[in-house]
Amino acid sequence: MKLTFLGTRGEIEARTPRHHMHSSLLISCRGAKVMIDCGLDWLGRFERLRPSAIVLTHAHPDHAWGLKNGASCPVHAPQKTWRTLKSCNIDNRQLIKKRTPECLWHHSRGIPGRTLDSGPSRRIPRERRPSVHFLRAGSRVHP
């Protein structure tokens, strides 16, 4: 699996060498390429990447408005995002359903280290993992 940070710039006007394009990540694995977010800077540009699919986290301009003219691949997004982007010409809209604690519990059974909390909220404890911030656009992370 290969992660390519295509952009790290938020919804701000200033462009710097480190933050040139709107936030976007390309995940490549076994010939498939999934683009996470496609901000306005990617309008008319993301097609050259030929993603197999696009996943939108939310409908802010710096995350989704690169799809104003549509997309030739499936686009996955939550219902709230689709309501905001209803005027976009996207033929293959896929709904990301909100996961409930019960759904998370069902999918976590039998996985070592993931147990159900005994409290009334039935939450699954989160594992602490290191995170990486402020990578340059175009940076690649390999396992």
KOLDO-516073 format. One record per residue (C-alpha): residue in three letters; chain; x, y, z. Coordinates in nm, 4 decimals. Layout:
N
rest/kette/c1/c2/c3
ALA/A/X/Y/Z;
...
//
This chain:
143
rest/kette/c1/c2/c3
MET/A/0.0000/0.0000/0.0000;
LYS/A/0.1271/0.3463/-0.0859;
LEU/A/-0.0006/0.6771/0.0568;
THR/A/0.0631/0.9944/-0.1425;
PHE/A/-0.0227/1.3287/0.0152;
LEU/A/-0.1431/1.5277/-0.2857;
GLY/A/-0.2270/1.8412/-0.0917;
THR/A/-0.2311/1.9733/0.2631;
ARG/A/-0.3689/2.3251/0.2212;
GLY/A/-0.6923/2.4031/0.4013;
GLU/A/-0.9563/2.6625/0.3144;
ILE/A/-0.7140/2.9534/0.3193;
GLU/A/-0.5872/3.1849/0.0475;
ALA/A/-0.2152/3.1660/0.1285;
ARG/A/-0.0165/2.9119/-0.0707;
THR/A/0.3229/2.8032/0.0443;
PRO/A/0.5603/2.5358/-0.0887;
ARG/A/0.4371/2.3085/0.1900;
HIS/A/0.0678/2.3860/0.1391;
HIS/A/0.0174/2.4352/-0.2333;
MET/A/-0.2947/2.2264/-0.3113;
HIS/A/-0.6135/2.1586/-0.1144;
SER/A/-0.6155/1.8592/0.1184;
SER/A/-0.6130/1.5263/-0.0626;
LEU/A/-0.4650/1.1827/-0.0146;
LEU/A/-0.4177/0.9076/-0.2732;
ILE/A/-0.4141/0.5489/-0.1499;
SER/A/-0.2715/0.3021/-0.4026;
CYS/A/-0.2958/-0.0711/-0.3438;
ARG/A/-0.2891/-0.3634/-0.5875;
GLY/A/-0.3654/-0.1487/-0.8906;
ALA/A/-0.6544/0.0413/-0.7300;
LYS/A/-0.6274/0.4135/-0.6474;
VAL/A/-0.8635/0.5767/-0.3991;
MET/A/-0.8574/0.9545/-0.3613;
ILE/A/-0.9595/1.0923/-0.0214;
ASP/A/-1.1106/1.4394/-0.0663;
CYS/A/-1.0965/1.6539/-0.3784;
GLY/A/-1.0921/2.0268/-0.3009;
LEU/A/-1.1488/2.3162/-0.5398;
ASP/A/-0.7806/2.3217/-0.6445;
TRP/A/-0.8391/1.9792/-0.8017;
LEU/A/-1.1201/2.1004/-1.0311;
GLY/A/-1.0232/1.9775/-1.3787;
ARG/A/-0.7014/1.8232/-1.2461;
PHE/A/-0.7915/1.5099/-1.0501;
GLU/A/-0.8811/1.3171/-1.3665;
ARG/A/-0.5114/1.2828/-1.4560;
LEU/A/-0.4687/1.0658/-1.1442;
ARG/A/-0.7350/0.8239/-1.2752;
PRO/A/-0.8723/0.7282/-0.9327;
SER/A/-1.0751/0.4064/-0.9044;
ALA/A/-1.2953/0.5840/-0.6479;
ILE/A/-1.3147/0.9060/-0.4468;
VAL/A/-1.4145/0.9322/-0.0800;
LEU/A/-1.5334/1.2695/0.0504;
THR/A/-1.5094/1.3346/0.4227;
HIS/A/-1.7318/1.6447/0.4126;
ALA/A/-1.8560/1.9146/0.1730;
HIS/A/-1.6273/2.2102/0.2485;
PRO/A/-1.4738/2.3748/-0.0613;
ASP/A/-1.1237/2.2560/0.0287;
HIS/A/-1.2424/1.8936/0.0477;
ALA/A/-1.5158/1.8457/-0.2146;
TRP/A/-1.5579/2.1288/-0.4648;
GLY/A/-1.3112/1.9775/-0.7110;
LEU/A/-1.6054/1.7595/-0.8153;
LYS/A/-1.8317/2.0499/-0.9198;
ASN/A/-1.8112/1.9309/-1.2824;
GLY/A/-1.8611/1.5653/-1.1905;
ALA/A/-1.6482/1.2543/-1.1711;
SER/A/-1.6054/0.9520/-1.3944;
CYS/A/-1.5518/0.7130/-1.1009;
PRO/A/-1.7701/0.6169/-0.8011;
VAL/A/-1.7784/0.8840/-0.5298;
HIS/A/-1.8479/0.7826/-0.1683;
ALA/A/-1.9770/1.0393/0.0829;
PRO/A/-2.2060/1.0769/0.3862;
GLN/A/-2.5692/1.1831/0.3330;
LYS/A/-2.5061/1.5360/0.4637;
THR/A/-2.2310/1.5824/0.2037;
TRP/A/-2.4578/1.4605/-0.0786;
ARG/A/-2.7270/1.7105/0.0255;
THR/A/-2.4735/1.9923/-0.0059;
LEU/A/-2.3362/1.8654/-0.3390;
LYS/A/-2.6733/1.7938/-0.5027;
SER/A/-2.5943/2.0161/-0.8027;
CYS/A/-2.2712/1.8305/-0.8879;
ASN/A/-2.2938/1.6036/-1.1925;
ILE/A/-2.1856/1.2799/-1.0248;
ASP/A/-2.3539/0.9745/-1.1740;
ASN/A/-2.2175/0.7073/-0.9413;
ARG/A/-2.2998/0.8347/-0.5910;
GLN/A/-2.2315/0.5935/-0.3081;
LEU/A/-2.3619/0.6567/0.0431;
ILE/A/-2.1336/0.6175/0.3434;
LYS/A/-2.3634/0.5183/0.6264;
LYS/A/-2.3041/0.6438/0.9771;
ARG/A/-2.1816/0.3647/1.1994;
THR/A/-2.3518/0.3150/1.5336;
PRO/A/-2.1817/0.1796/1.8468;
GLU/A/-2.3785/-0.1445/1.7975;
CYS/A/-2.2435/-0.1742/1.4439;
LEU/A/-1.8899/-0.1104/1.5669;
TRP/A/-1.9407/-0.3681/1.8407;
HIS/A/-2.0622/-0.6268/1.5899;
HIS/A/-1.7610/-0.5756/1.3636;
SER/A/-1.5118/-0.5738/1.6524;
ARG/A/-1.6128/-0.9049/1.8164;
GLY/A/-1.3399/-1.1606/1.8073;
ILE/A/-1.0642/-0.9098/1.7277;
PRO/A/-0.7896/-0.9233/1.9928;
GLY/A/-0.7472/-0.6007/2.1871;
ARG/A/-1.0911/-0.4640/2.0970;
THR/A/-1.3459/-0.5206/2.3673;
LEU/A/-1.6769/-0.3646/2.4540;
ASP/A/-1.6855/-0.1070/2.7319;
SER/A/-1.9011/-0.2162/3.0271;
GLY/A/-2.0552/0.1309/3.0632;
PRO/A/-2.4043/0.2265/2.9465;
SER/A/-2.2753/0.4028/2.6331;
ARG/A/-2.1324/0.0739/2.4938;
ARG/A/-1.8264/0.2461/2.3514;
ILE/A/-1.5228/0.0693/2.2117;
PRO/A/-1.2003/0.1993/2.3675;
ARG/A/-0.9743/0.3797/2.1215;
GLU/A/-0.6205/0.2659/2.0733;
ARG/A/-0.3507/0.5333/2.0838;
ARG/A/-0.1519/0.5488/1.7632;
PRO/A/0.1232/0.7866/1.6572;
SER/A/0.0245/1.0407/1.3944;
VAL/A/0.2273/1.2307/1.1399;
HIS/A/0.1560/1.5955/1.0642;
PHE/A/0.2824/1.8615/0.8252;
LEU/A/0.4096/1.6381/0.5479;
ARG/A/0.4849/1.8154/0.2226;
ALA/A/0.2371/1.7725/-0.0611;
GLY/A/0.3641/1.4923/-0.2820;
SER/A/0.5244/1.3120/0.0129;
ARG/A/0.4969/0.9361/0.0054;
VAL/A/0.4655/0.7083/0.3065;
HIS/A/0.5590/0.3445/0.2540;
PRO/A/0.5066/0.0664/0.5115;
//
